[in-house]
Amino acid sequence: MRNIVVIDAPSNLGLRPPAPGTVPGCYKLAGALREQRLLERLRAFEGGVVVPPRYDRGDWREGDGVFNAAAIAAYTPRLADRIERHVRAGDFPLVLGGDCSIQLGASLALRRLGRYGLAAVDASADFRHPGNSDRVGAAGGEELALATGRGRRDLTDLEGLRPYLRDEDVRLFGIRDGDEDLAELAELRIPTLTVGELREGGVADMAEATLTTLEAPVTDGFWVHLDADVLDPEVMPAVDSPDPGGLLPDELAVLLRKLVGSERCVGMNVTIYDPDLDPLGTAGALLADLVVGAFIDENDVTP
């Protein structure tokens, strides 16, 4: 069994402020999950913290493009260095965000190593780019577009490795039925499984069928990107953009076990949960249980 190495990537650079004069609280995600004894329960190794630059949008205005772009461009290679080191060593990096822009660090790391796929478990595709929107700004809602080479070059072509992901190597799970990006994704032939489709076909069966395509020998493996907002806000309200109609915990548990259980899965990141929106800590406890359950069944572990 590979060593699980927990790396903190507490970047909130890719999200809009929740209110004037404040910053997104998702940078506290790693600390909150650690408080749930995540490392001990997983018997994981310590991978340290990749400290992000300060959140500062300066005088940014709508229409200026991606805010905090220079900071994200500086942070992404540093996070990629840490992830790459552990993948090369045969470890399984578990990266605790942070907002979804940290996925660029994983994608860049794996692009350095070869050709890898992405299994994105997310309420939305995070596929906003200049070709489909005039609201480009928050990289946390644009990281898949950036990773596939769409958008400003200082983020899409780091180290001359554009694109970090090929369209045909991406699989999306848990997008809300009726999401506005579904038509474009279908045109680009990026496979998606909405919440309704997962339920109709059965989460386990649909995951296994899609997994066979991710495990195709054309790629060297794949990464799992988990955004907490894939869960229904009835059970996970502590996210920046809660969207009804999401997966239930038992459904997500099955999906994660299938994905992480693949020998071709090389790592995973967790994003978007905001402890500031979870004063009792119940949503954080649920998320920690789901992450642990992706790797082990604690009921089968002898104390």
Salt bridges, closest charged atoms under 4 A:
ASP8 OD2 - ARG34 NE 2.98
GLU46 OE1 - ARG34 NH1 2.85
ASP56 OD2 - ARG54 NH2 3.38
GLU62 OE2 - ARG16 NH1 2.74
GLU62 OE2 - ARG135 NH1 3.15
ASP81 OD1 - ARG112 NH1 2.76
GLU84 OE2 - ARG88 NE 2.93
GLU84 OE1 - ARG112 NH1 2.76
ASP91 OD2 - HIS86 ND1 2.97
ASP122 OD2 - HIS225 NE2 3.43
GLU142 OE2 - ARG128 NE 2.79
GLU143 OE2 - HIS225 NE2 3.66
ASP154 OD1 - ARG152 NE 2.69
ASP157 OD2 - ARG153 NH2 3.20
GLU159 OE2 - ARG112 NH2 2.61
ASP167 OD2 - ARG150 NH2 2.80
GLU168 OE2 - ARG115 NH2 3.59
ASP169 OD2 - ARG115 NE 2.74
GLU184 OE2 - HIS129 NE2 2.83
GLU208 OE2 - LYS258 NZ 2.40
GLU251 OE2 - ARG199 NE 2.76
ASP276 OD1 - LYS28 NZ 2.68
ASP289 OD1 - ARG41 NH2 2.59
GLU298 OE2 - ARG41 NE 2.86
